Amino acid sequence: MDEATLILIAGWVAAILRSATPLLFVTLGETLSQRVGIINLGIEGEMLAGACFGFAAAATTGDPLLGLIAGGAAGVVLSMVHAGLCIGLGANQFGSGLAVWMIGLGITSFYGRAFVGGQVDASGSLGGSWLGDSPVLAQLLDNLSWTALAAVLLVLLAGFLLYRTRTGLAWRTVGEAPEAARAAGLSVPRIQVSGVLLGGFLAGVGGAVLSVDYTQTWAQEMTKGRGLVAVGLVIVARWNPYLVLPTVLVFGGAEAAVTRLQAGGFVLSSHVLASLPYIIALLVVVGAYAWGRRGSGMPEGLKGVFAVRGS
């Protein structure tokens, strides 16, 4: 394979990873939340809040890292509402999630008006002079920021913690059999709150990555349903953090392909092109059901929420 082809492939890989990084944080956060038995449709609002307040912090301070931290904090605040309603008051998880989503939408629509159309500097790329004379690596790493690397490493860390540590065992026990967890002396509410808050933090960071690092701007409702897509992709990934990465890369690849087609002047309605990644994500979810994987890997504690009968 000649160097020109390798450079082209490296460019595609970089584009896919860049596009997938925000959703990778969000999907991983929703995976961890559902592993403790709590589904969070409010993750869309949490991602939107992270994008808005993360961009505001980065634009105000000029520091992208502070923007990501602020985005994560915004996600935690909204996830506290969801945790309080579901775990503290026993509210319906779907109803609570929709309420949190609407709260996030309303707050960002009001507060974000002053920042619409603004621009910020992205995080530094992974490339540099240390690459030497390697145009292939330069094409790959110059187009990726440290947030993409952090997202990939976080997937590996989450999988290790969930499957190889006592804390992960406790989380999985709560998600699979909360009554058995109580009998074993585990604090089910505390663990569930931890899962929801961590999921909210990652959703907020994912939103901040979208506005601060990927698009470098803020627009009203800019998440465009990515949080809800993440809820579906958790099912495709079978609630396994390790499978989140390849699953999300499918969506990222579709989004990168649409961007390349639009840049190349492909003759098709821009609205149709923009919907293609979501159509592909929907087909992937439907395909997972059609192949008989419905409920496979689903924590037992979620089956009552989803009203799934059988496996």
C-alpha positions as CSV (number, residue, x, y, z in Angstrom):
1,M,0.0,0.0,0.0
2,D,1.5,3.3,-1.1
3,E,2.1,6.3,1.2
4,A,-0.7,8.4,-0.4
5,T,-3.3,5.7,0.4
6,L,-2.0,5.4,4.0
7,I,-2.3,9.1,4.4
8,L,-5.8,9.0,3.1
9,I,-6.8,6.2,5.5
10,A,-5.1,8.0,8.4
11,G,-7.2,11.1,7.6
12,W,-10.4,9.0,7.6
13,V,-9.5,7.4,10.9
14,A,-8.8,10.8,12.5
15,A,-12.1,12.2,11.2
16,I,-14.0,9.2,12.6
17,L,-12.4,9.4,16.0
18,R,-12.9,13.2,16.2
19,S,-16.6,12.8,15.3
20,A,-17.1,9.9,17.7
21,T,-15.3,11.4,20.8
22,P,-18.2,13.4,22.2
23,L,-20.6,10.5,21.8
24,L,-18.1,8.1,23.3
25,F,-18.1,10.0,26.6
26,V,-21.9,10.2,26.7
27,T,-22.5,6.5,25.8
28,L,-19.9,5.4,28.3
29,G,-21.7,7.5,31.0
30,E,-25.1,6.1,30.1
31,T,-23.6,2.5,30.2
32,L,-22.3,3.0,33.7
33,S,-25.6,4.5,34.9
34,Q,-27.6,1.6,33.5
35,R,-25.2,-0.9,35.0
36,V,-26.4,0.2,38.4
37,G,-30.1,-0.2,37.3
38,I,-30.9,3.5,36.4
39,I,-31.8,4.5,32.8
40,N,-31.3,8.2,32.2
41,L,-33.1,9.8,29.2
42,G,-32.1,13.1,30.7
43,I,-28.6,12.5,29.4
44,E,-29.6,14.5,26.3
45,G,-30.2,17.6,28.5
46,E,-27.0,16.9,30.5
47,M,-25.0,16.7,27.3
48,L,-26.6,20.0,26.1
49,A,-25.9,21.7,29.5
50,G,-22.3,20.5,29.3
51,A,-21.9,21.9,25.8
52,C,-23.4,25.3,26.8
53,F,-21.7,25.9,30.1
54,G,-18.5,24.3,28.9
55,F,-18.4,26.6,25.9
56,A,-19.2,29.6,28.1
57,A,-16.4,28.8,30.5
58,A,-13.9,28.2,27.7
59,A,-14.9,31.5,25.9
60,T,-14.7,33.5,29.1
61,T,-11.4,32.1,30.4
62,G,-9.8,31.1,27.2
63,D,-8.9,27.8,28.7
64,P,-10.4,24.7,26.9
65,L,-9.6,22.5,30.0
66,L,-11.7,24.7,32.3
67,G,-14.5,24.4,29.7
68,L,-14.4,20.6,29.9
69,I,-14.4,20.8,33.7
70,A,-17.4,23.2,33.7
71,G,-19.2,21.0,31.2
72,G,-18.8,18.0,33.5
73,A,-20.0,20.0,36.5
74,A,-23.1,21.0,34.6
75,G,-23.8,17.4,33.8
76,V,-23.4,16.4,37.4
77,V,-25.9,19.1,38.6
78,L,-28.6,17.9,36.3
79,S,-27.9,14.3,37.1
80,M,-28.4,15.1,40.8
81,V,-32.0,16.1,39.9
82,H,-32.5,12.8,38.2
83,A,-31.0,10.9,41.1
84,G,-33.1,12.8,43.6
85,L,-36.3,12.1,41.7
86,C,-35.7,8.4,40.9
87,I,-33.6,7.1,43.8
88,G,-34.7,9.5,46.5
89,L,-38.4,9.9,45.7
90,G,-39.0,6.7,43.6
91,A,-40.2,8.6,40.6
92,N,-40.6,6.9,37.2
93,Q,-37.2,6.8,35.5
94,F,-38.5,7.7,32.0
95,G,-40.6,10.6,33.3
96,S,-37.7,12.0,35.4
97,G,-35.3,11.7,32.5
98,L,-37.7,13.6,30.2
99,A,-38.0,16.3,32.9
100,V,-34.3,16.7,33.2
101,W,-34.0,16.8,29.4
102,M,-36.5,19.7,29.3
103,I,-34.8,21.5,32.1
104,G,-31.5,21.3,30.3
105,L,-33.1,22.5,27.1
106,G,-34.7,25.4,28.8
107,I,-31.7,26.6,30.7
108,T,-29.3,26.4,27.8
109,S,-31.8,28.1,25.4
110,F,-32.0,31.0,27.9
111,Y,-28.4,31.2,29.1
112,G,-26.7,30.3,25.8
113,R,-28.2,33.1,23.8
114,A,-25.3,35.4,24.5
115,F,-22.8,32.8,23.2
116,V,-24.5,31.8,19.9
117,G,-22.0,31.9,17.1
118,G,-19.0,32.5,19.3
119,Q,-15.6,30.8,18.7
120,V,-13.0,29.2,21.0
121,D,-9.6,27.7,20.5
122,A,-9.6,23.9,20.5
123,S,-7.4,21.7,22.7
124,G,-3.9,21.1,21.3
125,S,-3.4,18.2,18.9
126,L,-1.5,15.0,19.6
127,G,1.0,15.8,16.9
128,G,4.2,17.7,17.1
129,S,7.8,17.8,16.1
130,W,8.4,14.4,17.9
131,L,6.7,12.7,14.9
132,G,9.8,13.3,12.8
133,D,9.3,12.7,9.1
134,S,6.2,10.5,9.2
135,P,3.4,12.0,7.1
136,V,1.0,9.2,7.9
137,L,1.3,9.7,11.7
138,A,1.2,13.5,11.2
139,Q,-2.0,13.2,9.2
140,L,-3.5,11.0,12.0
141,L,-2.3,12.8,15.2
142,D,-2.3,16.4,13.9
143,N,-6.1,16.0,13.5
144,L,-6.7,14.5,16.9
145,S,-6.7,16.3,20.3
146,W,-6.0,14.7,23.6
147,T,-9.7,14.4,24.3
148,A,-9.9,11.6,21.7
149,L,-7.1,9.7,23.4
150,A,-8.6,10.3,26.8
151,A,-12.0,8.9,25.7
152,V,-10.4,5.7,24.4
153,L,-8.4,5.2,27.5
154,L,-11.5,5.9,29.6
155,V,-13.3,3.1,27.9
156,L,-10.5,0.7,28.9
157,L,-10.4,2.0,32.4
158,A,-14.2,1.7,32.8
159,G,-14.1,-1.9,31.6
160,F,-11.3,-2.7,34.0
161,L,-13.0,-1.1,37.0
162,L,-16.3,-2.7,36.2
163,Y,-15.0,-6.3,35.6
164,R,-11.8,-6.5,37.6
165,T,-12.3,-4.6,40.8
166,R,-14.4,-5.0,44.0
167,T,-16.1,-1.7,43.3
168,G,-17.1,-2.9,39.9
169,L,-18.5,-6.1,41.3
170,A,-20.6,-4.1,43.8
171,W,-21.9,-2.0,40.9
172,R,-22.8,-5.0,38.8
173,T,-24.4,-6.7,41.8
174,V,-26.6,-3.7,42.4
175,G,-27.7,-3.6,38.8
176,E,-28.3,-7.3,38.6
177,A,-29.9,-8.1,42.0
178,P,-30.5,-5.1,44.2
179,E,-32.1,-7.2,46.9
180,A,-29.1,-9.5,47.1
181,A,-26.9,-6.5,47.2
182,R,-28.8,-5.2,50.2
183,A,-28.5,-8.6,51.9
184,A,-24.7,-8.5,51.3
185,G,-24.6,-5.2,53.2
186,L,-24.2,-2.9,50.1
187,S,-25.8,0.5,50.1
188,V,-27.9,0.3,47.0
189,P,-29.0,4.0,46.9
190,R,-25.4,5.2,47.4
191,I,-24.1,3.1,44.6
192,Q,-26.9,4.0,42.3
193,V,-26.4,7.7,43.0
194,S,-22.7,7.3,42.2
195,G,-23.5,5.6,38.9
196,V,-26.0,8.4,37.9
197,L,-23.6,11.2,38.9
198,L,-20.7,9.7,37.1
199,G,-22.9,9.2,34.0
200,G,-23.9,12.8,34.2
201,F,-20.4,14.0,34.5
202,L,-19.3,12.0,31.4
203,A,-22.3,13.3,29.5
204,G,-21.4,16.9,30.5
205,V,-17.8,16.4,29.4
206,G,-19.0,14.8,26.1
207,G,-21.2,17.9,25.5
208,A,-18.2,20.2,26.3
209,V,-16.0,18.2,23.9
210,L,-18.6,18.7,21.2
211,S,-18.8,22.5,21.6
212,V,-15.2,23.3,22.8
213,D,-13.1,20.8,20.9
214,Y,-15.1,19.5,18.0
215,T,-17.1,22.3,16.6
216,Q,-15.4,25.1,18.6
217,T,-18.7,27.0,18.7
218,W,-22.1,27.0,20.5
219,A,-25.5,26.8,18.8
220,Q,-28.9,26.2,20.4
221,E,-29.8,22.5,20.7
222,M,-26.5,21.6,19.1
223,T,-26.4,18.1,20.5
224,K,-29.2,17.2,18.0
225,G,-30.3,14.0,19.8
226,R,-26.9,12.5,20.4
227,G,-27.8,11.8,24.0
228,L,-30.8,9.8,23.0
229,V,-28.7,8.0,20.4
230,A,-26.3,7.1,23.2
231,V,-29.2,5.4,25.1
232,G,-29.8,3.2,22.0
233,L,-26.1,2.4,21.5
234,V,-25.8,1.2,25.1
235,I,-28.2,-1.6,24.1
236,V,-26.2,-2.4,21.0
237,A,-23.0,-2.5,23.1
238,R,-24.8,-5.0,25.4
239,W,-24.1,-2.8,28.5
240,N,-20.3,-3.6,28.1
241,P,-17.9,-0.7,28.3
242,Y,-15.4,-2.5,26.0
243,L,-18.0,-2.7,23.3
244,V,-18.9,0.9,23.5
245,L,-15.9,2.0,21.4
246,P,-16.6,-0.1,18.3
247,T,-20.4,0.7,18.6
248,V,-19.8,4.4,18.8
249,L,-17.3,4.4,15.9
250,V,-20.1,3.2,13.6
251,F,-22.0,6.5,14.3
252,G,-18.8,8.5,14.1
253,G,-17.9,6.9,10.8
254,A,-21.3,7.8,9.4
255,E,-21.1,11.4,10.6
256,A,-17.5,11.7,9.2
257,A,-18.7,10.3,5.9
258,V,-21.5,12.9,5.7
259,T,-19.1,15.7,6.4
260,R,-16.8,14.5,3.6
261,L,-19.7,14.2,1.2
262,Q,-21.0,17.7,2.0
263,A,-17.4,19.1,1.6
264,G,-17.1,17.3,-1.7
265,G,-20.3,18.9,-3.0
266,F,-22.3,15.7,-3.1
267,V,-25.7,16.6,-4.7
268,L,-28.3,15.7,-2.1
269,S,-30.3,17.6,0.4
270,S,-28.2,18.7,3.3
271,H,-31.1,17.8,5.6
272,V,-31.1,14.2,4.2
273,L,-27.3,14.0,4.6
274,A,-27.5,15.2,8.2
275,S,-30.0,12.6,9.1
276,L,-27.9,9.7,7.7
277,P,-25.9,9.0,10.9
278,Y,-29.1,8.8,13.0
279,I,-30.7,6.5,10.4
280,I,-27.6,4.2,10.6
281,A,-27.7,4.3,14.4
282,L,-31.4,3.3,14.3
283,L,-30.7,0.5,11.8
284,V,-27.9,-0.8,14.1
285,V,-30.2,-0.9,17.1
286,V,-33.0,-2.6,15.1
287,G,-30.4,-5.1,13.7
288,A,-29.3,-6.0,17.3
289,Y,-32.9,-6.9,18.1
290,A,-33.4,-8.7,14.8
291,W,-30.4,-11.0,15.5
292,G,-32.0,-12.2,18.7
293,R,-29.8,-10.1,21.1
294,R,-32.7,-8.4,22.8
295,G,-32.0,-8.3,26.5
296,S,-28.7,-10.0,26.1
297,G,-26.3,-8.5,28.7
298,M,-29.1,-6.3,30.1
299,P,-28.8,-6.0,33.9
300,E,-31.7,-7.8,35.6
301,G,-32.5,-4.6,37.5
302,L,-33.4,-2.8,34.3
303,K,-35.8,-5.4,32.9
304,G,-38.6,-4.1,35.0
305,V,-37.9,-0.6,33.7
306,F,-37.8,-1.7,30.1
307,A,-40.7,-4.2,30.7
308,V,-38.8,-6.8,28.8
309,R,-40.2,-10.3,29.0
310,G,-37.9,-13.1,28.3
311,S,-34.4,-12.8,27.0
